Amino acid sequence: MANAQIPVVAVGPLGDGPVQVSCPQCHQMVLTQVDYSSGLLTYLFCGGLFFCGFVLGCCLIPFCVDRLKDAKHTCPTCKTILGVYKRL
Ligand SMILES: [Zn+2]
């Protein structure tokens, strides 16, 4: 099976902001580092705006809005991915 997914350590409910968790990898209390990546909702928004008749440039706006993006939590100490918060 070609599963290219990065192993994710689930540490509990994650929001779209940094949370304090006990890292299962390095066993320290850390404040997660959050990376925002364009998720499904971003693309839906993009498509939605596009079909509403916005000019091409406007439909790229969702890609600049962190609120619409998936939040990936990583441990700042050992860089382990602790979880991904998805919008959908
Ligand atoms: Zn860690």
PDB file of the backbone (N, CA, C, O) and the ligand in Angstrom, with CONECT records:
HET     ZN  A 101       1
ATOM      1  N   MET A   1       0.838  -1.206   0.000  1.00  0.00           N
ATOM      2  CA  MET A   1       0.000   0.000   0.000  1.00  0.00           C
ATOM      3  C   MET A   1       0.872   1.255   0.000  1.00  0.00           C
ATOM      4  O   MET A   1       1.793   1.381   0.806  1.00  0.00           O
ATOM      5  N   ALA A   2       0.583   2.140  -0.874  1.00  0.00           N
ATOM      6  CA  ALA A   2       1.354   3.378  -0.947  1.00  0.00           C
ATOM      7  C   ALA A   2       0.679   4.452  -0.100  1.00  0.00           C
ATOM      8  O   ALA A   2      -0.076   5.287  -0.598  1.00  0.00           O
ATOM      9  N   ASN A   3       0.972   4.401   1.170  1.00  0.00           N
ATOM     10  CA  ASN A   3       0.411   5.407   2.062  1.00  0.00           C
ATOM     11  C   ASN A   3       1.504   6.379   2.482  1.00  0.00           C
ATOM     12  O   ASN A   3       2.351   6.070   3.320  1.00  0.00           O
ATOM     13  N   ALA A   4       1.464   7.550   1.882  1.00  0.00           N
ATOM     14  CA  ALA A   4       2.537   8.526   2.098  1.00  0.00           C
ATOM     15  C   ALA A   4       2.258   9.468   3.268  1.00  0.00           C
ATOM     16  O   ALA A   4       2.917  10.495   3.429  1.00  0.00           O
ATOM     17  N   GLN A   5       1.276   9.099   4.072  1.00  0.00           N
ATOM     18  CA  GLN A   5       0.922   9.998   5.170  1.00  0.00           C
ATOM     19  C   GLN A   5       1.974  10.000   6.271  1.00  0.00           C
ATOM     20  O   GLN A   5       2.536   8.965   6.629  1.00  0.00           O
ATOM     21  N   ILE A   6       2.219  11.188   6.792  1.00  0.00           N
ATOM     22  CA  ILE A   6       3.156  11.330   7.895  1.00  0.00           C
ATOM     23  C   ILE A   6       2.470  10.820   9.157  1.00  0.00           C
ATOM     24  O   ILE A   6       1.311  11.159   9.400  1.00  0.00           O
ATOM     25  N   PRO A   7       3.147  10.023   9.957  1.00  0.00           N
ATOM     26  CA  PRO A   7       2.525   9.565  11.203  1.00  0.00           C
ATOM     27  C   PRO A   7       2.211  10.730  12.117  1.00  0.00           C
ATOM     28  O   PRO A   7       3.054  11.588  12.379  1.00  0.00           O
ATOM     29  N   VAL A   8       1.006  10.741  12.587  1.00  0.00           N
ATOM     30  CA  VAL A   8       0.565  11.835  13.445  1.00  0.00           C
ATOM     31  C   VAL A   8       0.260  11.302  14.838  1.00  0.00           C
ATOM     32  O   VAL A   8      -0.465  10.320  14.999  1.00  0.00           O
ATOM     33  N   VAL A   9       0.819  11.959  15.828  1.00  0.00           N
ATOM     34  CA  VAL A   9       0.562  11.578  17.204  1.00  0.00           C
ATOM     35  C   VAL A   9      -0.625  12.385  17.718  1.00  0.00           C
ATOM     36  O   VAL A   9      -0.542  13.603  17.873  1.00  0.00           O
ATOM     37  N   ALA A  10      -1.707  11.705  17.975  1.00  0.00           N
ATOM     38  CA  ALA A  10      -2.888  12.408  18.464  1.00  0.00           C
ATOM     39  C   ALA A  10      -2.766  12.680  19.957  1.00  0.00           C
ATOM     40  O   ALA A  10      -2.550  11.765  20.751  1.00  0.00           O
ATOM     41  N   VAL A  11      -2.904  13.929  20.321  1.00  0.00           N
ATOM     42  CA  VAL A  11      -2.755  14.280  21.728  1.00  0.00           C
ATOM     43  C   VAL A  11      -4.028  14.862  22.327  1.00  0.00           C
ATOM     44  O   VAL A  11      -4.016  15.373  23.447  1.00  0.00           O
ATOM     45  N   GLY A  12      -5.110  14.785  21.591  1.00  0.00           N
ATOM     46  CA  GLY A  12      -6.354  15.321  22.121  1.00  0.00           C
ATOM     47  C   GLY A  12      -6.915  16.392  21.219  1.00  0.00           C
ATOM     48  O   GLY A  12      -6.411  16.627  20.120  1.00  0.00           O
ATOM     49  N   PRO A  13      -7.953  17.033  21.688  1.00  0.00           N
ATOM     50  CA  PRO A  13      -8.600  18.045  20.856  1.00  0.00           C
ATOM     51  C   PRO A  13      -7.686  19.233  20.594  1.00  0.00           C
ATOM     52  O   PRO A  13      -7.157  19.845  21.522  1.00  0.00           O
ATOM     53  N   LEU A  14      -7.514  19.540  19.344  1.00  0.00           N
ATOM     54  CA  LEU A  14      -6.675  20.669  18.963  1.00  0.00           C
ATOM     55  C   LEU A  14      -7.522  21.718  18.270  1.00  0.00           C
ATOM     56  O   LEU A  14      -8.437  21.408  17.507  1.00  0.00           O
ATOM     57  N   GLY A  15      -7.195  22.950  18.552  1.00  0.00           N
ATOM     58  CA  GLY A  15      -7.918  24.021  17.891  1.00  0.00           C
ATOM     59  C   GLY A  15      -7.084  24.601  16.771  1.00  0.00           C
ATOM     60  O   GLY A  15      -6.160  23.956  16.274  1.00  0.00           O
ATOM     61  N   ASP A  16      -7.408  25.813  16.377  1.00  0.00           N
ATOM     62  CA  ASP A  16      -6.636  26.418  15.301  1.00  0.00           C
ATOM     63  C   ASP A  16      -5.556  27.347  15.844  1.00  0.00           C
ATOM     64  O   ASP A  16      -4.923  28.083  15.087  1.00  0.00           O
ATOM     65  N   GLY A  17      -5.350  27.309  17.153  1.00  0.00           N
ATOM     66  CA  GLY A  17      -4.296  28.111  17.749  1.00  0.00           C
ATOM     67  C   GLY A  17      -3.357  27.210  18.525  1.00  0.00           C
ATOM     68  O   GLY A  17      -3.653  26.032  18.731  1.00  0.00           O
ATOM     69  N   PRO A  18      -2.220  27.754  18.962  1.00  0.00           N
ATOM     70  CA  PRO A  18      -1.272  26.941  19.735  1.00  0.00           C
ATOM     71  C   PRO A  18      -1.896  26.453  21.039  1.00  0.00           C
ATOM     72  O   PRO A  18      -2.582  27.208  21.728  1.00  0.00           O
ATOM     73  N   VAL A  19      -1.658  25.209  21.365  1.00  0.00           N
ATOM     74  CA  VAL A  19      -2.161  24.660  22.619  1.00  0.00           C
ATOM     75  C   VAL A  19      -0.996  24.063  23.408  1.00  0.00           C
ATOM     76  O   VAL A  19       0.007  23.625  22.845  1.00  0.00           O
ATOM     77  N   GLN A  20      -1.167  24.062  24.725  1.00  0.00           N
ATOM     78  CA  GLN A  20      -0.124  23.470  25.540  1.00  0.00           C
ATOM     79  C   GLN A  20      -0.412  21.990  25.738  1.00  0.00           C
ATOM     80  O   GLN A  20      -1.459  21.608  26.262  1.00  0.00           O
ATOM     81  N   VAL A  21       0.530  21.170  25.313  1.00  0.00           N
ATOM     82  CA  VAL A  21       0.347  19.727  25.426  1.00  0.00           C
ATOM     83  C   VAL A  21       1.620  19.084  25.964  1.00  0.00           C
ATOM     84  O   VAL A  21       2.703  19.667  25.923  1.00  0.00           O
ATOM     85  N   SER A  22       1.458  17.892  26.457  1.00  0.00           N
ATOM     86  CA  SER A  22       2.615  17.109  26.847  1.00  0.00           C
ATOM     87  C   SER A  22       3.030  16.283  25.647  1.00  0.00           C
ATOM     88  O   SER A  22       2.304  15.381  25.228  1.00  0.00           O
ATOM     89  N   CYS A  23       4.164  16.580  25.105  1.00  0.00           N
ATOM     90  CA  CYS A  23       4.624  15.898  23.896  1.00  0.00           C
ATOM     91  C   CYS A  23       4.942  14.438  24.192  1.00  0.00           C
ATOM     92  O   CYS A  23       5.758  14.145  25.066  1.00  0.00           O
ATOM     93  N   PRO A  24       4.302  13.524  23.470  1.00  0.00           N
ATOM     94  CA  PRO A  24       4.530  12.090  23.709  1.00  0.00           C
ATOM     95  C   PRO A  24       5.914  11.644  23.227  1.00  0.00           C
ATOM     96  O   PRO A  24       6.391  10.565  23.578  1.00  0.00           O
ATOM     97  N   GLN A  25       6.530  12.477  22.436  1.00  0.00           N
ATOM     98  CA  GLN A  25       7.820  12.115  21.856  1.00  0.00           C
ATOM     99  C   GLN A  25       8.996  12.518  22.753  1.00  0.00           C
ATOM    100  O   GLN A  25       9.892  11.717  23.016  1.00  0.00           O
ATOM    101  N   CYS A  26       8.976  13.760  23.212  1.00  0.00           N
ATOM    102  CA  CYS A  26      10.106  14.221  24.026  1.00  0.00           C
ATOM    103  C   CYS A  26       9.690  14.454  25.482  1.00  0.00           C
ATOM    104  O   CYS A  26      10.485  14.923  26.296  1.00  0.00           O
ATOM    105  N   HIS A  27       8.425  14.118  25.797  1.00  0.00           N
ATOM    106  CA  HIS A  27       7.921  14.161  27.173  1.00  0.00           C
ATOM    107  C   HIS A  27       8.126  15.506  27.860  1.00  0.00           C
ATOM    108  O   HIS A  27       8.555  15.570  29.012  1.00  0.00           O
ATOM    109  N   GLN A  28       7.822  16.546  27.157  1.00  0.00           N
ATOM    110  CA  GLN A  28       7.915  17.874  27.739  1.00  0.00           C
ATOM    111  C   GLN A  28       6.607  18.613  27.532  1.00  0.00           C
ATOM    112  O   GLN A  28       5.877  18.356  26.575  1.00  0.00           O
ATOM    113  N   MET A  29       6.318  19.539  28.446  1.00  0.00           N
ATOM    114  CA  MET A  29       5.169  20.403  28.239  1.00  0.00           C
ATOM    115  C   MET A  29       5.576  21.450  27.213  1.00  0.00           C
ATOM    116  O   MET A  29       6.479  22.254  27.446  1.00  0.00           O
ATOM    117  N   VAL A  30       4.907  21.423  26.100  1.00  0.00           N
ATOM    118  CA  VAL A  30       5.276  22.365  25.046  1.00  0.00           C
ATOM    119  C   VAL A  30       4.044  23.097  24.538  1.00  0.00           C
ATOM    120  O   VAL A  30       2.918  22.611  24.646  1.00  0.00           O
ATOM    121  N   LEU A  31       4.283  24.264  23.991  1.00  0.00           N
ATOM    122  CA  LEU A  31       3.233  25.002  23.319  1.00  0.00           C
ATOM    123  C   LEU A  31       3.380  24.674  21.835  1.00  0.00           C
ATOM    124  O   LEU A  31       4.401  24.976  21.217  1.00  0.00           O
ATOM    125  N   THR A  32       2.355  24.058  21.281  1.00  0.00           N
ATOM    126  CA  THR A  32       2.481  23.596  19.899  1.00  0.00           C
ATOM    127  C   THR A  32       2.719  24.740  18.935  1.00  0.00           C
ATOM    128  O   THR A  32       2.230  25.856  19.105  1.00  0.00           O
ATOM    129  N   GLN A  33       3.480  24.416  17.934  1.00  0.00           N
ATOM    130  CA  GLN A  33       3.736  25.350  16.861  1.00  0.00           C
ATOM    131  C   GLN A  33       2.703  25.078  15.780  1.00  0.00           C
ATOM    132  O   GLN A  33       2.528  23.931  15.370  1.00  0.00           O
ATOM    133  N   VAL A  34       2.029  26.095  15.322  1.00  0.00           N
ATOM    134  CA  VAL A  34       0.943  25.872  14.371  1.00  0.00           C
ATOM    135  C   VAL A  34       1.320  26.350  12.976  1.00  0.00           C
ATOM    136  O   VAL A  34       1.718  27.496  12.766  1.00  0.00           O
ATOM    137  N   ASP A  35       1.181  25.442  12.048  1.00  0.00           N
ATOM    138  CA  ASP A  35       1.379  25.786  10.643  1.00  0.00           C
ATOM    139  C   ASP A  35       0.030  25.740   9.950  1.00  0.00           C
ATOM    140  O   ASP A  35      -0.748  24.809  10.159  1.00  0.00           O
ATOM    141  N   TYR A  36      -0.243  26.712   9.149  1.00  0.00           N
ATOM    142  CA  TYR A  36      -1.512  26.710   8.440  1.00  0.00           C
ATOM    143  C   TYR A  36      -1.293  26.287   6.996  1.00  0.00           C
ATOM    144  O   TYR A  36      -0.433  26.822   6.296  1.00  0.00           O
ATOM    145  N   SER A  37      -2.076  25.333   6.575  1.00  0.00           N
ATOM    146  CA  SER A  37      -1.979  24.914   5.182  1.00  0.00           C
ATOM    147  C   SER A  37      -3.367  24.970   4.565  1.00  0.00           C
ATOM    148  O   SER A  37      -4.378  24.861   5.259  1.00  0.00           O
ATOM    149  N   SER A  38      -3.395  25.138   3.286  1.00  0.00           N
ATOM    150  CA  SER A  38      -4.675  25.237   2.609  1.00  0.00           C
ATOM    151  C   SER A  38      -5.394  23.903   2.623  1.00  0.00           C
ATOM    152  O   SER A  38      -4.905  22.919   2.068  1.00  0.00           O
ATOM    153  N   GLY A  39      -6.539  23.874   3.250  1.00  0.00           N
ATOM    154  CA  GLY A  39      -7.306  22.645   3.318  1.00  0.00           C
ATOM    155  C   GLY A  39      -8.444  22.638   2.332  1.00  0.00           C
ATOM    156  O   GLY A  39      -8.556  23.500   1.461  1.00  0.00           O
ATOM    157  N   LEU A  40      -9.278  21.648   2.492  1.00  0.00           N
ATOM    158  CA  LEU A  40     -10.399  21.478   1.588  1.00  0.00           C
ATOM    159  C   LEU A  40     -11.316  22.697   1.578  1.00  0.00           C
ATOM    160  O   LEU A  40     -11.804  23.123   0.531  1.00  0.00           O
ATOM    161  N   LEU A  41     -11.537  23.249   2.777  1.00  0.00           N
ATOM    162  CA  LEU A  41     -12.448  24.386   2.876  1.00  0.00           C
ATOM    163  C   LEU A  41     -11.932  25.580   2.076  1.00  0.00           C
ATOM    164  O   LEU A  41     -12.710  26.333   1.489  1.00  0.00           O
ATOM    165  N   THR A  42     -10.612  25.741   2.061  1.00  0.00           N
ATOM    166  CA  THR A  42     -10.020  26.830   1.297  1.00  0.00           C
ATOM    167  C   THR A  42     -10.381  26.701  -0.175  1.00  0.00           C
ATOM    168  O   THR A  42     -10.725  27.680  -0.838  1.00  0.00           O
ATOM    169  N   TYR A  43     -10.295  25.472  -0.669  1.00  0.00           N
ATOM    170  CA  TYR A  43     -10.601  25.243  -2.076  1.00  0.00           C
ATOM    171  C   TYR A  43     -12.096  25.426  -2.353  1.00  0.00           C
ATOM    172  O   TYR A  43     -12.490  25.935  -3.402  1.00  0.00           O
ATOM    173  N   LEU A  44     -12.918  24.998  -1.386  1.00  0.00           N
ATOM    174  CA  LEU A  44     -14.359  25.172  -1.556  1.00  0.00           C
ATOM    175  C   LEU A  44     -14.696  26.659  -1.609  1.00  0.00           C
ATOM    176  O   LEU A  44     -15.505  27.102  -2.424  1.00  0.00           O
ATOM    177  N   PHE A  45     -14.063  27.405  -0.731  1.00  0.00           N
ATOM    178  CA  PHE A  45     -14.286  28.838  -0.686  1.00  0.00           C
ATOM    179  C   PHE A  45     -13.860  29.483  -1.991  1.00  0.00           C
ATOM    180  O   PHE A  45     -14.544  30.341  -2.549  1.00  0.00           O
ATOM    181  N   CYS A  46     -12.721  29.044  -2.447  1.00  0.00           N
ATOM    182  CA  CYS A  46     -12.182  29.537  -3.707  1.00  0.00           C
ATOM    183  C   CYS A  46     -13.164  29.283  -4.835  1.00  0.00           C
ATOM    184  O   CYS A  46     -13.466  30.174  -5.629  1.00  0.00           O
ATOM    185  N   GLY A  47     -13.662  28.044  -4.896  1.00  0.00           N
ATOM    186  CA  GLY A  47     -14.617  27.679  -5.926  1.00  0.00           C
ATOM    187  C   GLY A  47     -15.903  28.476  -5.790  1.00  0.00           C
ATOM    188  O   GLY A  47     -16.478  28.928  -6.780  1.00  0.00           O
ATOM    189  N   GLY A  48     -16.347  28.642  -4.540  1.00  0.00           N
ATOM    190  CA  GLY A  48     -17.576  29.379  -4.266  1.00  0.00           C
ATOM    191  C   GLY A  48     -17.497  30.807  -4.752  1.00  0.00           C
ATOM    192  O   GLY A  48     -18.403  31.303  -5.421  1.00  0.00           O
ATOM    193  N   LEU A  49     -16.401  31.463  -4.407  1.00  0.00           N
ATOM    194  CA  LEU A  49     -16.219  32.849  -4.817  1.00  0.00           C
ATOM    195  C   LEU A  49     -16.133  32.947  -6.336  1.00  0.00           C
ATOM    196  O   LEU A  49     -16.644  33.885  -6.948  1.00  0.00           O
ATOM    197  N   PHE A  50     -15.483  31.971  -6.917  1.00  0.00           N
ATOM    198  CA  PHE A  50     -15.297  31.976  -8.357  1.00  0.00           C
ATOM    199  C   PHE A  50     -16.643  31.911  -9.059  1.00  0.00           C
ATOM    200  O   PHE A  50     -16.900  32.641 -10.017  1.00  0.00           O
ATOM    201  N   PHE A  51     -17.498  31.024  -8.565  1.00  0.00           N
ATOM    202  CA  PHE A  51     -18.793  30.854  -9.204  1.00  0.00           C
ATOM    203  C   PHE A  51     -19.741  32.008  -8.911  1.00  0.00           C
ATOM    204  O   PHE A  51     -20.734  32.202  -9.612  1.00  0.00           O
ATOM    205  N   CYS A  52     -19.429  32.762  -7.883  1.00  0.00           N
ATOM    206  CA  CYS A  52     -20.243  33.940  -7.590  1.00  0.00           C
ATOM    207  C   CYS A  52     -19.894  35.099  -8.517  1.00  0.00           C
ATOM    208  O   CYS A  52     -20.478  36.178  -8.428  1.00  0.00           O
ATOM    209  N   GLY A  53     -18.960  34.867  -9.383  1.00  0.00           N
ATOM    210  CA  GLY A  53     -18.667  35.874 -10.384  1.00  0.00           C
ATOM    211  C   GLY A  53     -17.539  36.826 -10.031  1.00  0.00           C
ATOM    212  O   GLY A  53     -17.355  37.857 -10.678  1.00  0.00           O
ATOM    213  N   PHE A  54     -16.783  36.470  -8.994  1.00  0.00           N
ATOM    214  CA  PHE A  54     -15.645  37.314  -8.670  1.00  0.00           C
ATOM    215  C   PHE A  54     -14.580  37.168  -9.747  1.00  0.00           C
ATOM    216  O   PHE A  54     -14.506  36.150 -10.435  1.00  0.00           O
ATOM    217  N   VAL A  55     -13.765  38.194  -9.880  1.00  0.00           N
ATOM    218  CA  VAL A  55     -12.656  38.070 -10.826  1.00  0.00           C
ATOM    219  C   VAL A  55     -11.633  37.094 -10.275  1.00  0.00           C
ATOM    220  O   VAL A  55     -11.591  36.818  -9.076  1.00  0.00           O
ATOM    221  N   LEU A  56     -10.829  36.589 -11.155  1.00  0.00           N
ATOM    222  CA  LEU A  56      -9.903  35.515 -10.817  1.00  0.00           C
ATOM    223  C   LEU A  56      -9.069  35.815  -9.567  1.00  0.00           C
ATOM    224  O   LEU A  56      -8.859  34.932  -8.736  1.00  0.00           O
ATOM    225  N   GLY A  57      -8.606  37.028  -9.437  1.00  0.00           N
ATOM    226  CA  GLY A  57      -7.753  37.381  -8.306  1.00  0.00           C
ATOM    227  C   GLY A  57      -8.444  37.212  -6.968  1.00  0.00           C
ATOM    228  O   GLY A  57      -7.819  36.807  -5.988  1.00  0.00           O
ATOM    229  N   CYS A  58      -9.743  37.524  -6.925  1.00  0.00           N
ATOM    230  CA  CYS A  58     -10.483  37.474  -5.674  1.00  0.00           C
ATOM    231  C   CYS A  58     -10.630  36.066  -5.133  1.00  0.00           C
ATOM    232  O   CYS A  58     -10.694  35.866  -3.920  1.00  0.00           O
ATOM    233  N   CYS A  59     -10.684  35.095  -6.022  1.00  0.00           N
ATOM    234  CA  CYS A  59     -10.904  33.738  -5.556  1.00  0.00           C
ATOM    235  C   CYS A  59      -9.648  33.161  -4.921  1.00  0.00           C
ATOM    236  O   CYS A  59      -9.651  32.036  -4.422  1.00  0.00           O
ATOM    237  N   LEU A  60      -8.579  33.942  -4.947  1.00  0.00           N
ATOM    238  CA  LEU A  60      -7.352  33.491  -4.303  1.00  0.00           C
ATOM    239  C   LEU A  60      -7.277  33.987  -2.864  1.00  0.00           C
ATOM    240  O   LEU A  60      -6.392  33.586  -2.107  1.00  0.00           O
ATOM    241  N   ILE A  61      -8.210  34.860  -2.490  1.00  0.00           N
ATOM    242  CA  ILE A  61      -8.223  35.430  -1.143  1.00  0.00           C
ATOM    243  C   ILE A  61      -8.222  34.360  -0.050  1.00  0.00           C
ATOM    244  O   ILE A  61      -7.466  34.482   0.914  1.00  0.00           O
ATOM    245  N   PRO A  62      -9.052  33.308  -0.171  1.00  0.00           N
ATOM    246  CA  PRO A  62      -9.082  32.301   0.905  1.00  0.00           C
ATOM    247  C   PRO A  62      -7.713  31.710   1.210  1.00  0.00           C
ATOM    248  O   PRO A  62      -7.477  31.254   2.329  1.00  0.00           O
ATOM    249  N   PHE A  63      -6.822  31.709   0.252  1.00  0.00           N
ATOM    250  CA  PHE A  63      -5.506  31.133   0.487  1.00  0.00           C
ATOM    251  C   PHE A  63      -4.674  32.007   1.417  1.00  0.00           C
ATOM    252  O   PHE A  63      -3.652  31.571   1.947  1.00  0.00           O
ATOM    253  N   CYS A  64      -5.122  33.246   1.608  1.00  0.00           N
ATOM    254  CA  CYS A  64      -4.392  34.150   2.488  1.00  0.00           C
ATOM    255  C   CYS A  64      -5.058  34.218   3.858  1.00  0.00           C
ATOM    256  O   CYS A  64      -4.527  34.852   4.770  1.00  0.00           O
ATOM    257  N   VAL A  65      -6.191  33.586   4.013  1.00  0.00           N
ATOM    258  CA  VAL A  65      -6.922  33.653   5.266  1.00  0.00           C
ATOM    259  C   VAL A  65      -6.639  32.410   6.111  1.00  0.00           C
ATOM    260  O   VAL A  65      -7.102  31.312   5.803  1.00  0.00           O
ATOM    261  N   ASP A  66      -5.875  32.607   7.173  1.00  0.00           N
ATOM    262  CA  ASP A  66      -5.485  31.473   8.017  1.00  0.00           C
ATOM    263  C   ASP A  66      -6.683  30.778   8.638  1.00  0.00           C
ATOM    264  O   ASP A  66      -6.641  29.577   8.905  1.00  0.00           O
ATOM    265  N   ARG A  67      -7.746  31.528   8.868  1.00  0.00           N
ATOM    266  CA  ARG A  67      -8.946  30.963   9.508  1.00  0.00           C
ATOM    267  C   ARG A  67      -9.567  29.841   8.682  1.00  0.00           C
ATOM    268  O   ARG A  67     -10.290  28.997   9.211  1.00  0.00           O
ATOM    269  N   LEU A  68      -9.285  29.839   7.415  1.00  0.00           N
ATOM    270  CA  LEU A  68      -9.886  28.833   6.539  1.00  0.00           C
ATOM    271  C   LEU A  68      -8.959  27.659   6.306  1.00  0.00           C
ATOM    272  O   LEU A  68      -9.282  26.726   5.571  1.00  0.00           O
ATOM    273  N   LYS A  69      -7.813  27.720   6.939  1.00  0.00           N
ATOM    274  CA  LYS A  69      -6.827  26.698   6.651  1.00  0.00           C
ATOM    275  C   LYS A  69      -6.743  25.652   7.746  1.00  0.00           C
ATOM    276  O   LYS A  69      -7.130  25.891   8.890  1.00  0.00           O
ATOM    277  N   ASP A  70      -6.236  24.498   7.378  1.00  0.00           N
ATOM    278  CA  ASP A  70      -5.975  23.463   8.357  1.00  0.00           C
ATOM    279  C   ASP A  70      -4.794  23.897   9.213  1.00  0.00           C
ATOM    280  O   ASP A  70      -3.845  24.507   8.721  1.00  0.00           O
ATOM    281  N   ALA A  71      -4.867  23.576  10.486  1.00  0.00           N
ATOM    282  CA  ALA A  71      -3.786  23.938  11.386  1.00  0.00           C
ATOM    283  C   ALA A  71      -3.013  22.682  11.768  1.00  0.00           C
ATOM    284  O   ALA A  71      -3.568  21.728  12.314  1.00  0.00           O
ATOM    285  N   LYS A  72      -1.744  22.707  11.473  1.00  0.00           N
ATOM    286  CA  LYS A  72      -0.916  21.556  11.791  1.00  0.00           C
ATOM    287  C   LYS A  72      -0.092  21.883  13.029  1.00  0.00           C
ATOM    288  O   LYS A  72       0.691  22.833  13.038  1.00  0.00           O
ATOM    289  N   HIS A  73      -0.281  21.078  14.079  1.00  0.00           N
ATOM    290  CA  HIS A  73       0.438  21.319  15.329  1.00  0.00           C
ATOM    291  C   HIS A  73       1.719  20.491  15.376  1.00  0.00           C
ATOM    292  O   HIS A  73       1.690  19.269  15.236  1.00  0.00           O
ATOM    293  N   THR A  74       2.819  21.165  15.572  1.00  0.00           N
ATOM    294  CA  THR A  74       4.076  20.442  15.712  1.00  0.00           C
ATOM    295  C   THR A  74       4.753  20.819  17.018  1.00  0.00           C
ATOM    296  O   THR A  74       4.569  21.922  17.533  1.00  0.00           O
ATOM    297  N   CYS A  75       5.531  19.900  17.543  1.00  0.00           N
ATOM    298  CA  CYS A  75       6.281  20.148  18.762  1.00  0.00           C
ATOM    299  C   CYS A  75       7.483  21.023  18.420  1.00  0.00           C
ATOM    300  O   CYS A  75       8.278  20.668  17.549  1.00  0.00           O
ATOM    301  N   PRO A  76       7.624  22.160  19.095  1.00  0.00           N
ATOM    302  CA  PRO A  76       8.742  23.063  18.781  1.00  0.00           C
ATOM    303  C   PRO A  76      10.088  22.475  19.185  1.00  0.00           C
ATOM    304  O   PRO A  76      11.131  22.926  18.711  1.00  0.00           O
ATOM    305  N   THR A  77      10.071  21.496  20.037  1.00  0.00           N
ATOM    306  CA  THR A  77      11.328  20.917  20.525  1.00  0.00           C
ATOM    307  C   THR A  77      11.841  19.792  19.620  1.00  0.00           C
ATOM    308  O   THR A  77      12.995  19.799  19.190  1.00  0.00           O
ATOM    309  N   CYS A  78      10.954  18.821  19.341  1.00  0.00           N
ATOM    310  CA  CYS A  78      11.416  17.658  18.559  1.00  0.00           C
ATOM    311  C   CYS A  78      10.790  17.610  17.176  1.00  0.00           C
ATOM    312  O   CYS A  78      11.045  16.682  16.409  1.00  0.00           O
ATOM    313  N   LYS A  79       9.979  18.594  16.856  1.00  0.00           N
ATOM    314  CA  LYS A  79       9.372  18.715  15.519  1.00  0.00           C
ATOM    315  C   LYS A  79       8.399  17.593  15.163  1.00  0.00           C
ATOM    316  O   LYS A  79       8.081  17.396  13.990  1.00  0.00           O
ATOM    317  N   THR A  80       7.936  16.875  16.148  1.00  0.00           N
ATOM    318  CA  THR A  80       6.955  15.837  15.891  1.00  0.00           C
ATOM    319  C   THR A  80       5.600  16.474  15.583  1.00  0.00           C
ATOM    320  O   THR A  80       5.201  17.447  16.223  1.00  0.00           O
ATOM    321  N   ILE A  81       4.910  15.920  14.610  1.00  0.00           N
ATOM    322  CA  ILE A  81       3.579  16.416  14.304  1.00  0.00           C
ATOM    323  C   ILE A  81       2.617  15.841  15.335  1.00  0.00           C
ATOM    324  O   ILE A  81       2.430  14.627  15.421  1.00  0.00           O
ATOM    325  N   LEU A  82       2.019  16.717  16.105  1.00  0.00           N
ATOM    326  CA  LEU A  82       1.165  16.265  17.206  1.00  0.00           C
ATOM    327  C   LEU A  82      -0.288  16.110  16.800  1.00  0.00           C
ATOM    328  O   LEU A  82      -1.067  15.447  17.485  1.00  0.00           O
ATOM    329  N   GLY A  83      -0.642  16.708  15.710  1.00  0.00           N
ATOM    330  CA  GLY A  83      -2.016  16.580  15.260  1.00  0.00           C
ATOM    331  C   GLY A  83      -2.352  17.647  14.245  1.00  0.00           C
ATOM    332  O   GLY A  83      -1.654  18.653  14.118  1.00  0.00           O
ATOM    333  N   VAL A  84      -3.416  17.415  13.537  1.00  0.00           N
ATOM    334  CA  VAL A  84      -3.854  18.383  12.533  1.00  0.00           C
ATOM    335  C   VAL A  84      -5.306  18.746  12.796  1.00  0.00           C
ATOM    336  O   VAL A  84      -6.172  17.877  12.904  1.00  0.00           O
ATOM    337  N   TYR A  85      -5.553  20.025  12.896  1.00  0.00           N
ATOM    338  CA  TYR A  85      -6.917  20.487  13.075  1.00  0.00           C
ATOM    339  C   TYR A  85      -7.501  20.805  11.718  1.00  0.00           C
ATOM    340  O   TYR A  85      -6.991  21.658  10.992  1.00  0.00           O
ATOM    341  N   LYS A  86      -8.575  20.114  11.381  1.00  0.00           N
ATOM    342  CA  LYS A  86      -9.194  20.326  10.080  1.00  0.00           C
ATOM    343  C   LYS A  86     -10.490  21.096  10.219  1.00  0.00           C
ATOM    344  O   LYS A  86     -11.205  20.978  11.214  1.00  0.00           O
ATOM    345  N   ARG A  87     -10.771  21.877   9.212  1.00  0.00           N
ATOM    346  CA  ARG A  87     -11.985  22.713   9.227  1.00  0.00           C
ATOM    347  C   ARG A  87     -13.221  21.915   8.909  1.00  0.00           C
ATOM    348  O   ARG A  87     -14.326  22.291   9.301  1.00  0.00           O
ATOM    349  N   LEU A  88     -13.052  20.836   8.213  1.00  0.00           N
ATOM    350  CA  LEU A  88     -14.219  20.061   7.812  1.00  0.00           C
ATOM    351  C   LEU A  88     -14.194  18.688   8.469  1.00  0.00           C
ATOM    352  O   LEU A  88     -15.100  17.884   8.253  1.00  0.00           O
TER     353      LEU A  88
HETATM  354 ZN    ZN A 101       8.399  16.945  21.386  1.00  0.00          ZN2+
END
